[in-house]
Amino acid sequence: MAIVNWVDLHGDELSRMRVLVTGAAGFIGSHLCDALVELGCQVIGLDDLTAGHQDNLLLARRIGGDRFRFVTGSILDRSTLTDCMSGCQVVFHVAALPSVPRSIKNPMAFHEVNVVGTQLVLEAAREAHVHRLIFSASSSSYGDSPTLPKVESMQPLPKSPYAANKLAGEHLVRAYADSYDIDAIALRYFNIFGPRQNASSPYSGVIAVFANQLLSNHSVTVNGVAYSRDFTFVDNAVHANLLAAKTTKPFGGQVVNVACGQGVTVMDLALAMAELLERSHLKPIQGPGRAGDVMHSVAQIDLARKVLGYTPIIDFQEGLKATVEWYQSAWRASERVAVTQLHQ
Ligand SMILES: NC(=O)c1ccc[n+]([C@@H]2O[C@H](COP(=O)([O-])OP(=O)(O)OC[C@H]3O[C@@H](n4cnc5c(N)ncnc54)[C@H](O)[C@@H]3O)[C@@H](O)[C@H]2O)c1
């Protein structure tokens, strides 16, 4: 599944480092674990499995062997955090409840995990003398001011409880880096996609949803046809995290965009996916925009270039092809299971 050789890209600078990944069994967290074990790190993965799956960690377990330890538990549990943080130099705080529509329905549960949980992770990290914390932030913090591209110096205007939570997380990260002996950075991801992104939940990312609909031979519904997004393959987010772990200069809690710096409309995405899956006869259905969703979101990535030395390593087309192939093979595997069950 991997299209990047992390050792070729990052060498052995991180090997033997002990790190914690929260949200390890989720989509982005599991890819990060794969790369970290490949680079020779001792990795502790923490996840309460509310959305993550143990299956996502098969590769990390296989490559990492006894260098990979998985803990089932919540970031809201202080003693679990203390146990997981012990001896760690770097913490990748990836865990969150990540859905805009669900946060509108259930804002207090989102606040608890995304804001209180983030502060508990920061608190445990400073108590454990962790050197650096890398926070998975979100481009949703920008809101939908018409100014494009989105630059880190713009005033954030979150439009949903989820976006406000992630912005609060950034502020906590900065405050801890200012107030205590822990360095930190917030990586504002723009529409990350790739293998393992959950396709079965109604709150999944748009690429996962489209893949599911097309593979079931249904036309996709495009909510907000002219909406555009900076779709970013997951390996780019992993790459930014690894660069952040390797950088020696302190970040002081700053916020940095992680994206490709290129906008693609949701309609063009739907057409490209239909073509890759040989379902071009299924014409997309036009639907209204969803509450809380922003119209356009494209990043400027100059700051990431400057402070992290980041440039995207996988472009949109290559990432989309790899992702679609993964959904296709996962779909075939699930059909095989269904057929086997039918014959039992
Ligand atoms: N996917 C994107 O496009 C995107 C964009 C911007 C930001 N982000 C951020 O990236 C991070 C990862 O997102 P993802 O897409 O991989 O989502 P995901 O749902 O696949 O992963 C999140 C993981 O966190 C775990 N989790 C939730 N609550 C927890 C708790 N209390 N304790 C321990 N684990 C808990 C879940 O079980 C899940 O495995 C999140 O912080 C999200 O806000 C994602």
The ligand as an SDF file (V2000), in Angstrom:
LIG
                    3D

 44 48  0  0  0  0  0  0  0  0999 V2000
   -9.0280   13.8400    7.7470 N   0  0  0  0  0  0  0  0  0  0  0  0
   -8.9420   15.1320    7.5070 C   0  0  0  0  0  0  0  0  0  0  0  0
   -9.1630   15.5740    6.3880 O   0  0  0  0  0  0  0  0  0  0  0  0
   -8.5390   16.1020    8.5790 C   0  0  0  0  0  0  0  0  0  0  0  0
   -8.4630   17.4700    8.2510 C   0  0  0  0  0  0  0  0  0  0  0  0
   -8.1050   18.3630    9.2400 C   0  0  0  0  0  0  0  0  0  0  0  0
   -7.7710   17.9190   10.5010 C   0  0  0  0  0  0  0  0  0  0  0  0
   -7.8630   16.5960   10.7960 N   0  0  0  0  0  0  0  0  0  0  0  0
   -7.5050   16.1670   12.1530 C   0  0  0  0  0  0  0  0  0  0  0  0
   -6.6550   15.0370   12.0450 O   0  0  0  0  0  0  0  0  0  0  0  0
   -6.8900   14.1720   13.1370 C   0  0  0  0  0  0  0  0  0  0  0  0
   -7.1420   12.7580   12.6530 C   0  0  0  0  0  0  0  0  0  0  0  0
   -8.2800   12.7360   11.8240 O   0  0  0  0  0  0  0  0  0  0  0  0
   -8.7080   11.4240   11.0280 P   0  0  0  0  0  0  0  0  0  0  0  0
   -9.3050   11.8730    9.7560 O   0  0  0  0  0  0  0  0  0  0  0  0
   -7.6140   10.4520   11.0280 O   0  0  0  0  0  0  0  0  0  0  0  0
   -9.9140   10.9050   11.9370 O   0  0  0  0  0  0  0  0  0  0  0  0
  -10.1820    9.4570   12.5660 P   0  0  0  0  0  0  0  0  0  0  0  0
  -11.5410    9.5160   13.1790 O   0  0  0  0  0  0  0  0  0  0  0  0
   -9.9010    8.3890   11.5820 O   0  0  0  0  0  0  0  0  0  0  0  0
   -9.0800    9.3830   13.7140 O   0  0  0  0  0  0  0  0  0  0  0  0
   -9.2690    9.9270   14.9880 C   0  0  0  0  0  0  0  0  0  0  0  0
   -8.9590    8.8250   15.9870 C   0  0  0  0  0  0  0  0  0  0  0  0
   -9.0670    9.3650   17.3070 O   0  0  0  0  0  0  0  0  0  0  0  0
   -9.6560    8.3520   18.1120 C   0  0  0  0  0  0  0  0  0  0  0  0
  -10.2650    8.9890   19.2670 N   0  0  0  0  0  0  0  0  0  0  0  0
  -11.3980    9.7280   19.3310 C   0  0  0  0  0  0  0  0  0  0  0  0
  -11.6420   10.1000   20.5950 N   0  0  0  0  0  0  0  0  0  0  0  0
  -10.6470    9.5940   21.3560 C   0  0  0  0  0  0  0  0  0  0  0  0
  -10.3500    9.6250   22.7300 C   0  0  0  0  0  0  0  0  0  0  0  0
  -11.1600   10.2520   23.6290 N   0  0  0  0  0  0  0  0  0  0  0  0
   -9.2290    9.0010   23.1770 N   0  0  0  0  0  0  0  0  0  0  0  0
   -8.4240    8.3290   22.3220 C   0  0  0  0  0  0  0  0  0  0  0  0
   -8.6730    8.2550   20.9880 N   0  0  0  0  0  0  0  0  0  0  0  0
   -9.7630    8.8770   20.5240 C   0  0  0  0  0  0  0  0  0  0  0  0
  -10.6590    7.6560   17.2260 C   0  0  0  0  0  0  0  0  0  0  0  0
  -11.0170    6.3550   17.6760 O   0  0  0  0  0  0  0  0  0  0  0  0
   -9.9310    7.6450   15.9010 C   0  0  0  0  0  0  0  0  0  0  0  0
   -9.1910    6.4480   15.7410 O   0  0  0  0  0  0  0  0  0  0  0  0
   -8.0050   14.7850   13.9570 C   0  0  0  0  0  0  0  0  0  0  0  0
   -7.4330   15.5400   15.0000 O   0  0  0  0  0  0  0  0  0  0  0  0
   -8.6950   15.7240   12.9790 C   0  0  0  0  0  0  0  0  0  0  0  0
   -9.3110   16.8020   13.6240 O   0  0  0  0  0  0  0  0  0  0  0  0
   -8.2530   15.6700    9.8640 C   0  0  0  0  0  0  0  0  0  0  0  0
  1  2  1  0
  2  3  2  0
  2  4  1  0
  4  5  1  0
  4 44  2  0
  5  6  2  0
  6  7  1  0
  7  8  2  0
  8  9  1  0
  8 44  1  0
  9 10  1  0
  9 42  1  0
 10 11  1  0
 11 12  1  0
 11 40  1  0
 12 13  1  0
 13 14  1  0
 14 15  2  0
 14 16  1  0
 14 17  1  0
 17 18  1  0
 18 19  2  0
 18 20  1  0
 18 21  1  0
 21 22  1  0
 22 23  1  0
 23 24  1  0
 23 38  1  0
 24 25  1  0
 25 26  1  0
 25 36  1  0
 26 27  1  0
 26 35  1  0
 27 28  2  0
 28 29  1  0
 29 30  1  0
 29 35  2  0
 30 31  1  0
 30 32  2  0
 32 33  1  0
 33 34  2  0
 34 35  1  0
 36 37  1  0
 36 38  1  0
 38 39  1  0
 40 41  1  0
 40 42  1  0
 42 43  1  0
M  CHG  2   8   1  16  -1
M  END
$$$$
